Amino acid sequence: MNISKIVEKAKKSSFYLKILNIGINRMVPFNRSHGFRIVEIGDHLLKTCVPYKKSNFNHIKGIHACALATLSEFTTGFLLMSRLDPEKYRIIMQSIFMEYHYQAKMDAYGSFYISEEWLDALVYNPLSSSEKVIVECEVKIHDKEGNHISTGKVKWQIKSWENVKTKV
């Protein structure tokens, strides 16, 4: 499965958006039980959904804080990976900070937007003179009625694969 081609087609086709969501659930099995789905994808925008369903509930039948945090991580990470060449760049989450504002008692939607200027200023230009960069990505999650559920600030470390050193 060539995920890059499917992402490009999913920007214009609801059929390929379904295929993308099926593929993501297979590629990221940890997220499968949450039922996350991409509802909109563009060159610079990703909108995702965490459904209001039993497997996402906390003890008071709201969407669990950890499901909202995982949606924040997924939303930012997926958009970054769709914009950065995965053959050139490795991304890894450094930290996540969540603020919860309102109880989620219905489907909730996370949105993340980046621009070419953002990528140039915070990723490409700094990486020309540094081994790695840290970027903070903010996701606001709202429910179907527009209530602001949470704000996630996810820090990603990005570096060229040439600079990745792993123990064998």
SULLIN-V336617 format. One record per residue. N is the residue number from 0. SS is DSSP state (helix for helix, strand for strand, loop for the rest). PSI is psi in degrees with one decimal (NA if undefined). OMEGA is omega in whole degrees, 0 to 359 (* if undefined). Layout:
n:N ss:SS psi:PSI omega:OMEGA
n:N ss:SS psi:PSI omega:OMEGA
//
This chain:
n:0 ss:loop psi:119.6 omega:177
n:1 ss:loop psi:97.7 omega:186
n:2 ss:helix psi:-35.1 omega:180
n:3 ss:helix psi:-42.5 omega:179
n:4 ss:helix psi:-39.1 omega:179
n:5 ss:helix psi:-39.6 omega:177
n:6 ss:helix psi:-46.5 omega:180
n:7 ss:helix psi:-43.2 omega:180
n:8 ss:helix psi:-33.7 omega:181
n:9 ss:helix psi:-20.5 omega:178
n:10 ss:loop psi:-24.0 omega:185
n:11 ss:loop psi:-8.5 omega:189
n:12 ss:loop psi:125.7 omega:177
n:13 ss:helix psi:-31.5 omega:177
n:14 ss:helix psi:-47.9 omega:181
n:15 ss:helix psi:-23.9 omega:173
n:16 ss:helix psi:-39.5 omega:175
n:17 ss:helix psi:-44.8 omega:179
n:18 ss:helix psi:-42.8 omega:178
n:19 ss:helix psi:-45.4 omega:180
n:20 ss:helix psi:-38.9 omega:176
n:21 ss:helix psi:-45.3 omega:180
n:22 ss:helix psi:-40.7 omega:180
n:23 ss:helix psi:-40.3 omega:179
n:24 ss:helix psi:-28.5 omega:177
n:25 ss:helix psi:-36.4 omega:184
n:26 ss:helix psi:-28.8 omega:181
n:27 ss:loop psi:76.0 omega:186
n:28 ss:helix psi:-25.4 omega:178
n:29 ss:helix psi:-36.1 omega:183
n:30 ss:helix psi:-11.0 omega:187
n:31 ss:helix psi:-45.2 omega:184
n:32 ss:loop psi:-24.6 omega:179
n:33 ss:loop psi:-27.9 omega:182
n:34 ss:loop psi:24.0 omega:178
n:35 ss:loop psi:147.3 omega:173
n:36 ss:strand psi:151.0 omega:175
n:37 ss:strand psi:126.3 omega:180
n:38 ss:strand psi:-21.1 omega:177
n:39 ss:strand psi:135.9 omega:178
n:40 ss:strand psi:135.5 omega:177
n:41 ss:loop psi:-174.5 omega:179
n:42 ss:loop psi:-32.0 omega:186
n:43 ss:loop psi:6.6 omega:185
n:44 ss:strand psi:142.1 omega:171
n:45 ss:strand psi:129.4 omega:175
n:46 ss:strand psi:127.5 omega:184
n:47 ss:strand psi:166.3 omega:181
n:48 ss:strand psi:137.7 omega:167
n:49 ss:strand psi:118.3 omega:184
n:50 ss:loop psi:150.9 omega:175
n:51 ss:loop psi:94.9 omega:180
n:52 ss:loop psi:162.1 omega:189
n:53 ss:helix psi:-41.8 omega:183
n:54 ss:helix psi:-12.6 omega:178
n:55 ss:helix psi:1.6 omega:185
n:56 ss:strand psi:149.9 omega:167
n:57 ss:loop psi:-167.6 omega:185
n:58 ss:loop psi:-13.3 omega:179
n:59 ss:loop psi:22.8 omega:176
n:60 ss:loop psi:35.2 omega:168
n:61 ss:loop psi:168.3 omega:176
n:62 ss:strand psi:129.5 omega:184
n:63 ss:loop psi:143.8 omega:179
n:64 ss:helix psi:-37.4 omega:181
n:65 ss:helix psi:-32.7 omega:176
n:66 ss:helix psi:-39.2 omega:178
n:67 ss:helix psi:-39.3 omega:177
n:68 ss:helix psi:-41.6 omega:179
n:69 ss:helix psi:-37.3 omega:176
n:70 ss:helix psi:-38.9 omega:178
n:71 ss:helix psi:-44.6 omega:178
n:72 ss:helix psi:-48.1 omega:182
n:73 ss:helix psi:-45.8 omega:184
n:74 ss:helix psi:-47.7 omega:181
n:75 ss:helix psi:-44.9 omega:182
n:76 ss:helix psi:-41.9 omega:181
n:77 ss:helix psi:-42.8 omega:180
n:78 ss:helix psi:-42.0 omega:177
n:79 ss:helix psi:-46.2 omega:182
n:80 ss:helix psi:-28.8 omega:179
n:81 ss:helix psi:-21.1 omega:180
n:82 ss:helix psi:-31.0 omega:180
n:83 ss:loop psi:145.9 omega:179
n:84 ss:loop psi:113.0 omega:182
n:85 ss:loop psi:-14.5 omega:175
n:86 ss:loop psi:-25.4 omega:182
n:87 ss:loop psi:-34.8 omega:190
n:88 ss:strand psi:141.4 omega:174
n:89 ss:strand psi:131.9 omega:173
n:90 ss:strand psi:144.7 omega:177
n:91 ss:strand psi:137.9 omega:181
n:92 ss:strand psi:130.9 omega:178
n:93 ss:strand psi:-43.8 omega:180
n:94 ss:strand psi:163.9 omega:176
n:95 ss:strand psi:137.1 omega:178
n:96 ss:strand psi:128.3 omega:182
n:97 ss:strand psi:141.5 omega:169
n:98 ss:strand psi:131.9 omega:181
n:99 ss:strand psi:130.2 omega:187
n:100 ss:loop psi:-29.1 omega:189
n:101 ss:loop psi:146.3 omega:181
n:102 ss:loop psi:131.2 omega:180
n:103 ss:loop psi:109.4 omega:180
n:104 ss:loop psi:22.8 omega:176
n:105 ss:loop psi:174.6 omega:178
n:106 ss:loop psi:142.9 omega:180
n:107 ss:strand psi:148.5 omega:188
n:108 ss:strand psi:129.4 omega:176
n:109 ss:strand psi:140.1 omega:179
n:110 ss:strand psi:140.3 omega:176
n:111 ss:strand psi:135.2 omega:182
n:112 ss:strand psi:136.5 omega:171
n:113 ss:loop psi:159.7 omega:179
n:114 ss:loop psi:168.5 omega:175
n:115 ss:helix psi:-37.5 omega:179
n:116 ss:helix psi:-39.4 omega:178
n:117 ss:helix psi:-46.5 omega:179
n:118 ss:helix psi:-43.9 omega:179
n:119 ss:helix psi:-49.3 omega:185
n:120 ss:helix psi:-37.3 omega:188
n:121 ss:helix psi:-15.9 omega:183
n:122 ss:helix psi:-68.3 omega:190
n:123 ss:helix psi:-51.6 omega:181
n:124 ss:helix psi:-48.8 omega:178
n:125 ss:helix psi:-34.4 omega:180
n:126 ss:helix psi:-15.1 omega:177
n:127 ss:loop psi:-17.5 omega:180
n:128 ss:loop psi:7.9 omega:182
n:129 ss:loop psi:152.0 omega:179
n:130 ss:loop psi:-32.8 omega:184
n:131 ss:strand psi:160.5 omega:173
n:132 ss:strand psi:154.3 omega:174
n:133 ss:strand psi:125.1 omega:178
n:134 ss:strand psi:138.8 omega:176
n:135 ss:strand psi:127.0 omega:182
n:136 ss:strand psi:127.1 omega:183
n:137 ss:strand psi:131.1 omega:178
n:138 ss:strand psi:128.8 omega:173
n:139 ss:strand psi:129.1 omega:180
n:140 ss:strand psi:128.7 omega:179
n:141 ss:strand psi:150.5 omega:175
n:142 ss:strand psi:179.8 omega:183
n:143 ss:loop psi:-26.1 omega:181
n:144 ss:loop psi:1.5 omega:178
n:145 ss:loop psi:2.1 omega:177
n:146 ss:loop psi:134.0 omega:180
n:147 ss:strand psi:107.8 omega:185
n:148 ss:strand psi:-51.3 omega:183
n:149 ss:strand psi:162.5 omega:172
n:150 ss:strand psi:123.8 omega:178
n:151 ss:strand psi:134.9 omega:175
n:152 ss:strand psi:108.1 omega:185
n:153 ss:strand psi:124.9 omega:176
n:154 ss:strand psi:127.2 omega:179
n:155 ss:strand psi:135.9 omega:171
n:156 ss:strand psi:128.0 omega:180
n:157 ss:strand psi:132.0 omega:176
n:158 ss:strand psi:157.8 omega:176
n:159 ss:strand psi:143.2 omega:178
n:160 ss:helix psi:-27.4 omega:178
n:161 ss:helix psi:-26.2 omega:182
n:162 ss:helix psi:4.0 omega:180
n:163 ss:loop psi:124.6 omega:178
n:164 ss:loop psi:117.9 omega:178
n:165 ss:loop psi:149.8 omega:176
n:166 ss:loop psi:143.9 omega:180
n:167 ss:loop psi:NA omega:*
//
